Amino acid sequence: MNVALITGASSGIGLEAALEIDHRFTSLDEVWIIGRNEEKLRILSKRLRHNNRIIIMDLTDSDDMDAFEGVLKELKPNIRMLFQSAGEGLHQRFDEMNRAEAKNMLRLNCEALTNMTSICLPYMKAGSRIIQIASSAAYVHIPSFGLYSATKAFVLSFTKSLRKELKKRKIYVTAVCPGPVDTPFFEKSERYTNGVIPLKKLIMNSPRNVAIKAICDAGFKRKVSYDTPLIAILSFFAKWFM
Ligand SMILES: NC(=O)c1ccc[n+]([C@@H]2O[C@H](COP(=O)([O-])OP(=O)(O)OC[C@H]3O[C@@H](n4cnc5c(N)ncnc54)[C@H](OP(=O)(O)O)[C@@H]3O)[C@@H](O)[C@H]2O)c1
């Protein structure tokens, strides 16, 4: 059974990725959509043309992760694409951060993504794709955004080395580094600020564009996917000068 698996499918980039994967890859037998919000996943499920499976799980919960591993062991799918979009941000100074909130972000953005990759890899064969959503924030060192940026630098670094490790198995790995994207992400990340700054609003991309570009870049076996040329240029300069 050929499947594509999308985390963070209930919202934003993950939701758009699920729709695009469903539309584009006719050879898939099933699309698996993962998140905590059952209602949103049910609405998405009805929009998909492929047979699909809703997997309700909290990626930071080790019992949920174990149960998911059990599902894979039982069904033994051929995972053709793993699109990892689940993640959250926190725009706040580190010395003012609630430790539990900081820990949760680290667990979701880094640990859960790593565990998911590890659990899925035994079910991937030559030609499969892993797409991990990092961020252009991985390149910058901005006050009040440091911990989030560090989680995304982790994703970027891990993804790049994983790509090299999996080259022999012909499993292709792409890190996605978008700039600001117009999703509910900011409702959570900006909960301790006065909202998104106007400059960010000005250059915000749509989640659909980001998802499509990421899937195309993974198709071309690209190492990193930038959503726009501007973000590619800004990331390049940030890498060297920030
Ligand atoms: N928006 C931006 O400007 C931007 C820019 C660069 C990178 N990114 C990255 O892009 C990715 C997607 O973000 P988005 O903008 O699409 O945000 P979003 O609309 O808020 O989506 C976040 C997704 O993560 C899932 N999620 C959160 N906590 C979870 C948990 N504990 N267990 C399982 N799923 C969980 C949510 O699903 P449930 O609530 O159903 O669990 C939701 O589907 C994130 O990794 C983010 O860091 C975003």
The ligand as a MOL file (V3000), in Angstrom:
LIG
                    3D

  0  0  0     0  0            999 V3000
M  V30 BEGIN CTAB
M  V30 COUNTS 48 52 0 0 0
M  V30 BEGIN ATOM
M  V30 1 N 3.4870 30.4590 9.2710 0
M  V30 2 C 4.7250 30.8560 9.0940 0
M  V30 3 O 5.0240 32.0490 8.9440 0
M  V30 4 C 5.8410 29.8460 9.0400 0
M  V30 5 C 7.0740 30.2480 8.4870 0
M  V30 6 C 8.0990 29.3260 8.4190 0
M  V30 7 C 7.9260 28.0410 8.8940 0
M  V30 8 N 6.7320 27.6840 9.4540 0 CHG=1
M  V30 9 C 6.5950 26.3090 9.9500 0
M  V30 10 O 5.6190 25.6790 9.1620 0
M  V30 11 C 5.0380 24.6090 9.8850 0
M  V30 12 C 3.5270 24.6720 9.7410 0
M  V30 13 O 3.0780 25.8580 10.3410 0
M  V30 14 P 1.7750 26.6010 9.8430 0
M  V30 15 O 2.1880 27.9700 9.5000 0
M  V30 16 O 1.0600 25.7980 8.8450 0 CHG=-1
M  V30 17 O 1.0040 26.6930 11.2380 0
M  V30 18 P -0.4340 26.2030 11.6990 0
M  V30 19 O -1.4520 26.5810 10.6970 0
M  V30 20 O -0.5560 26.7010 13.1050 0
M  V30 21 O -0.2950 24.6050 11.7180 0
M  V30 22 C 0.4000 23.9250 12.7200 0
M  V30 23 C 0.0160 22.4590 12.6410 0
M  V30 24 O 0.7690 21.7620 13.6420 0
M  V30 25 C -0.0960 20.8490 14.2860 0
M  V30 26 N 0.3170 20.6130 15.6630 0
M  V30 27 C 0.6470 21.5560 16.5840 0
M  V30 28 N 0.9480 20.9670 17.7480 0
M  V30 29 C 0.7920 19.6180 17.5520 0
M  V30 30 C 0.9460 18.4870 18.3750 0
M  V30 31 N 1.3330 18.5930 19.6570 0
M  V30 32 N 0.6990 17.2610 17.8590 0
M  V30 33 C 0.2850 17.1320 16.5840 0
M  V30 34 N 0.1440 18.1740 15.7350 0
M  V30 35 C 0.3880 19.3950 16.2210 0
M  V30 36 C -1.4540 21.5240 14.2710 0
M  V30 37 O -2.4700 20.5420 14.3030 0
M  V30 38 P -3.4760 20.2950 15.5290 0
M  V30 39 O -3.7440 21.5960 16.1920 0
M  V30 40 O -4.6420 19.6360 14.8830 0
M  V30 41 O -2.7370 19.3450 16.3980 0
M  V30 42 C -1.4490 22.2030 12.9060 0
M  V30 43 O -1.9640 21.3440 11.9290 0
M  V30 44 C 5.5450 24.7390 11.3210 0
M  V30 45 O 6.5770 23.8060 11.5010 0
M  V30 46 C 6.1090 26.1510 11.3730 0
M  V30 47 O 7.1370 26.2750 12.3020 0
M  V30 48 C 5.6790 28.5450 9.5150 0
M  V30 END ATOM
M  V30 BEGIN BOND
M  V30 1 1 1 2
M  V30 2 2 2 3
M  V30 3 1 2 4
M  V30 4 1 4 5
M  V30 5 2 4 48
M  V30 6 2 5 6
M  V30 7 1 6 7
M  V30 8 2 7 8
M  V30 9 1 8 9
M  V30 10 1 8 48
M  V30 11 1 9 10
M  V30 12 1 9 46
M  V30 13 1 10 11
M  V30 14 1 11 12
M  V30 15 1 11 44
M  V30 16 1 12 13
M  V30 17 1 13 14
M  V30 18 2 14 15
M  V30 19 1 14 16
M  V30 20 1 14 17
M  V30 21 1 17 18
M  V30 22 2 18 19
M  V30 23 1 18 20
M  V30 24 1 18 21
M  V30 25 1 21 22
M  V30 26 1 22 23
M  V30 27 1 23 24
M  V30 28 1 23 42
M  V30 29 1 24 25
M  V30 30 1 25 26
M  V30 31 1 25 36
M  V30 32 1 26 27
M  V30 33 1 26 35
M  V30 34 2 27 28
M  V30 35 1 28 29
M  V30 36 1 29 30
M  V30 37 2 29 35
M  V30 38 1 30 31
M  V30 39 2 30 32
M  V30 40 1 32 33
M  V30 41 2 33 34
M  V30 42 1 34 35
M  V30 43 1 36 37
M  V30 44 1 36 42
M  V30 45 1 37 38
M  V30 46 2 38 39
M  V30 47 1 38 40
M  V30 48 1 38 41
M  V30 49 1 42 43
M  V30 50 1 44 45
M  V30 51 1 44 46
M  V30 52 1 46 47
M  V30 END BOND
M  V30 END CTAB
M  END
